[in-house]
């Protein structure tokens, strides 16, 4: 989709690249990330209002380090280099970058040494966040230094005439006190953008795009019942009405009573054609004996496609499949974004469409979760439904660690239901980004009554986050954890021990598999 105003971010492998896009979108300006070798022709076609060169883990003077295409600086488009991006600008224009004597990692204080539109409104001495082992030692011709730190004499530089700017620190991270102001200065004051990237703006654009793409053909929607697929279904229905057919597949990996609840909600509240397919036997048969999480995901993804293709054959004019793929799914699954590394395969991203007879429509492929929630509110979906925690496409298959059996799934369903019900009871659900139980592939000794037991361990997981890219574990009161643990052990036959996961992302992921 081509947006009238957009900021292009070229990724050179920084762990913070996604945060740049998030911060800019928070200011209601569209931004998107592309690999550092994104072609000049594609950049011209995108018509960005500004270009940001991200940070990166390498040194600009290493032979195999990623380079910037020099043509970028001839497009008359404002450019901002962050950390590695600054060093790329410096070396391109004849400046010098060297290994730092004192490498800077963490907080530093900025000292303003010149007036500059990029740093307008930034307080002298305020905190910035550094993460670099190299620094600029010689400024290129035409640039002036605008800020320094104790260890970086050229911490920020600018060429106002050519509208090229660079900072050695990371304005996108929350630790930089005036980081949001700096990015806003670039986006609004330098690039001239307007804050018009709103949910309604997206809905209007997407409806037009879908109508143009689909014409009078039928569309199949993979309706899992999660926030993403449900908002996608309502959005596409708004665009093409009765041409959309929603298929909900119960793969036997849903939470307690979830499929029945989903079907009832859509039948009672929305004028959608929803077909309920019970394919639990197929999925559980194919997953029998499989332990490796990547194999689980692939089996589930392929089985989804098999089921959808079979259902789609009943509609001779169906040509499209709608999926609720999100931007973080794409970023985590596909290693073409700069130097990023594949963390895990998502069931609805990468590879699967090749064996489908349906063309993909992914309206949220460029969006983060909170943006999809905002679109859901705009479309009039129920608040309690929009605020539901994320649920993985592979369902409980990635929460039953080890072998998947109906018996183990039922144990997890009961434990998870007790946990989530307690969150609602104590008014904690909306304070948490995602919460769930995990059944571990270990058994431990316990004592119940006068007997020794050797039964399962359940782990509880609850995190706070904005978009799922980073997350921190939620600090429950000990009394709450004690209450939930006691209920699970008392009520769920086969469990004699409950533990709580206090790992953040990174280094851990939110899901265990």
Secondary structure in CASP SS format (residue, H / E / C, confidence):
PFRMAT SS
TARGET T0000
AUTHOR 0000-0000-0000
METHOD secondary structure of the structure
MODEL  1
X C 1.00
X C 1.00
X C 1.00
X C 1.00
X C 1.00
X C 1.00
X E 1.00
X E 1.00
X E 1.00
X E 1.00
X E 1.00
X C 1.00
X C 1.00
X C 1.00
X C 1.00
X C 1.00
X H 1.00
X H 1.00
X H 1.00
X H 1.00
X H 1.00
X H 1.00
X H 1.00
X H 1.00
X H 1.00
X H 1.00
X C 1.00
X C 1.00
X C 1.00
X C 1.00
X E 1.00
X E 1.00
X E 1.00
X E 1.00
X E 1.00
X C 1.00
X C 1.00
X C 1.00
X C 1.00
X H 1.00
X H 1.00
X H 1.00
X H 1.00
X H 1.00
X H 1.00
X H 1.00
X C 1.00
X C 1.00
X C 1.00
X E 1.00
X E 1.00
X E 1.00
X E 1.00
X C 1.00
X C 1.00
X C 1.00
X C 1.00
X C 1.00
X C 1.00
X C 1.00
X C 1.00
X C 1.00
X C 1.00
X C 1.00
X C 1.00
X C 1.00
X C 1.00
X C 1.00
X C 1.00
X H 1.00
X H 1.00
X H 1.00
X H 1.00
X H 1.00
X C 1.00
X C 1.00
X C 1.00
X E 1.00
X E 1.00
X E 1.00
X E 1.00
X E 1.00
X C 1.00
X H 1.00
X H 1.00
X H 1.00
X H 1.00
X H 1.00
X H 1.00
X H 1.00
X H 1.00
X H 1.00
X C 1.00
X C 1.00
X C 1.00
X E 1.00
X E 1.00
X E 1.00
X E 1.00
X E 1.00
X E 1.00
X E 1.00
X E 1.00
X E 1.00
X E 1.00
X E 1.00
X E 1.00
X E 1.00
X E 1.00
X C 1.00
X E 1.00
X E 1.00
X C 1.00
X C 1.00
X C 1.00
X C 1.00
X C 1.00
X C 1.00
X C 1.00
X C 1.00
X C 1.00
X C 1.00
X C 1.00
X C 1.00
X C 1.00
X C 1.00
X E 1.00
X E 1.00
X E 1.00
X E 1.00
X E 1.00
X E 1.00
X E 1.00
X E 1.00
X E 1.00
X E 1.00
X E 1.00
X E 1.00
X C 1.00
X C 1.00
X C 1.00
X C 1.00
X C 1.00
X E 1.00
X E 1.00
X E 1.00
X E 1.00
X E 1.00
X C 1.00
X C 1.00
X C 1.00
X C 1.00
X C 1.00
X C 1.00
X C 1.00
X E 1.00
X E 1.00
X E 1.00
X E 1.00
X C 1.00
X C 1.00
X C 1.00
X C 1.00
X E 1.00
X E 1.00
X E 1.00
X E 1.00
X C 1.00
X C 1.00
X C 1.00
X C 1.00
X C 1.00
X C 1.00
X C 1.00
X C 1.00
X C 1.00
X C 1.00
X C 1.00
X H 1.00
X H 1.00
X H 1.00
X H 1.00
X H 1.00
X H 1.00
X H 1.00
X H 1.00
X H 1.00
X H 1.00
X H 1.00
X H 1.00
X C 1.00
X C 1.00
X C 1.00
X C 1.00
X C 1.00
X C 1.00
X C 1.00
X C 1.00
X H 1.00
X H 1.00
X H 1.00
X H 1.00
X H 1.00
X H 1.00
X H 1.00
X H 1.00
X H 1.00
X H 1.00
X H 1.00
X H 1.00
X H 1.00
X H 1.00
X H 1.00
X H 1.00
X C 1.00
X C 1.00
X C 1.00
X E 1.00
X E 1.00
X E 1.00
X E 1.00
X E 1.00
X C 1.00
X C 1.00
X C 1.00
X C 1.00
X H 1.00
X H 1.00
X H 1.00
X H 1.00
X H 1.00
X H 1.00
X H 1.00
X H 1.00
X H 1.00
X H 1.00
X H 1.00
X H 1.00
X H 1.00
X H 1.00
X H 1.00
X H 1.00
X H 1.00
X E 1.00
X E 1.00
X E 1.00
X E 1.00
X E 1.00
X E 1.00
X E 1.00
X C 1.00
X C 1.00
X C 1.00
X C 1.00
X C 1.00
X C 1.00
X C 1.00
X H 1.00
X H 1.00
X H 1.00
X H 1.00
X H 1.00
X H 1.00
X H 1.00
X H 1.00
X H 1.00
X H 1.00
X H 1.00
X H 1.00
X C 1.00
X C 1.00
X C 1.00
X E 1.00
X E 1.00
X E 1.00
X E 1.00
X E 1.00
X E 1.00
X C 1.00
X H 1.00
X H 1.00
X H 1.00
X H 1.00
X H 1.00
X H 1.00
X H 1.00
X H 1.00
X C 1.00
X C 1.00
X C 1.00
X C 1.00
X C 1.00
X H 1.00
X H 1.00
X H 1.00
X H 1.00
X H 1.00
X H 1.00
X H 1.00
X H 1.00
X H 1.00
X H 1.00
X H 1.00
X H 1.00
X H 1.00
X H 1.00
X H 1.00
X H 1.00
X H 1.00
X H 1.00
X H 1.00
X H 1.00
X C 1.00
X C 1.00
X C 1.00
X C 1.00
X C 1.00
X E 1.00
X E 1.00
X E 1.00
X E 1.00
X E 1.00
X C 1.00
X C 1.00
X C 1.00
X C 1.00
X H 1.00
X H 1.00
X H 1.00
X H 1.00
X H 1.00
X H 1.00
X H 1.00
X C 1.00
X C 1.00
X C 1.00
X C 1.00
X C 1.00
X C 1.00
X C 1.00
X C 1.00
X C 1.00
X C 1.00
X C 1.00
X C 1.00
X C 1.00
X C 1.00
X C 1.00
X C 1.00
X C 1.00
X C 1.00
X H 1.00
X H 1.00
X H 1.00
X H 1.00
X C 1.00
X C 1.00
X C 1.00
X E 1.00
X E 1.00
X E 1.00
X C 1.00
X C 1.00
X C 1.00
X C 1.00
X C 1.00
X C 1.00
X C 1.00
X H 1.00
X H 1.00
X H 1.00
X H 1.00
X H 1.00
X H 1.00
X H 1.00
X H 1.00
X H 1.00
X H 1.00
X C 1.00
X C 1.00
X C 1.00
X C 1.00
X H 1.00
X H 1.00
X H 1.00
X H 1.00
X C 1.00
X C 1.00
X C 1.00
X C 1.00
X C 1.00
X C 1.00
X C 1.00
X C 1.00
X H 1.00
X H 1.00
X H 1.00
X H 1.00
X C 1.00
X E 1.00
X C 1.00
X C 1.00
X C 1.00
X C 1.00
X C 1.00
X H 1.00
X H 1.00
X H 1.00
X H 1.00
X H 1.00
X H 1.00
X H 1.00
X H 1.00
X H 1.00
X H 1.00
X H 1.00
X H 1.00
X H 1.00
X H 1.00
X H 1.00
X H 1.00
X H 1.00
X H 1.00
X H 1.00
X H 1.00
X C 1.00
X C 1.00
X C 1.00
X H 1.00
X H 1.00
X H 1.00
X C 1.00
X C 1.00
X E 1.00
X E 1.00
X E 1.00
X E 1.00
X E 1.00
X E 1.00
X E 1.00
X E 1.00
X E 1.00
X E 1.00
X E 1.00
X E 1.00
X E 1.00
X E 1.00
X E 1.00
X C 1.00
X C 1.00
X E 1.00
X E 1.00
X E 1.00
X E 1.00
X E 1.00
X E 1.00
X E 1.00
X E 1.00
X E 1.00
X E 1.00
X E 1.00
X E 1.00
X E 1.00
X E 1.00
X C 1.00
X C 1.00
X C 1.00
X C 1.00
X C 1.00
X C 1.00
X E 1.00
X E 1.00
X E 1.00
X C 1.00
X C 1.00
X C 1.00
X C 1.00
X H 1.00
X H 1.00
X H 1.00
X H 1.00
X H 1.00
X H 1.00
X H 1.00
X H 1.00
X H 1.00
X H 1.00
X H 1.00
X H 1.00
X H 1.00
X H 1.00
X C 1.00
X C 1.00
X C 1.00
X E 1.00
X E 1.00
X E 1.00
X E 1.00
X E 1.00
X E 1.00
X C 1.00
X C 1.00
X C 1.00
X C 1.00
X E 1.00
X C 1.00
X C 1.00
X C 1.00
X C 1.00
X C 1.00
X C 1.00
X C 1.00
X C 1.00
END
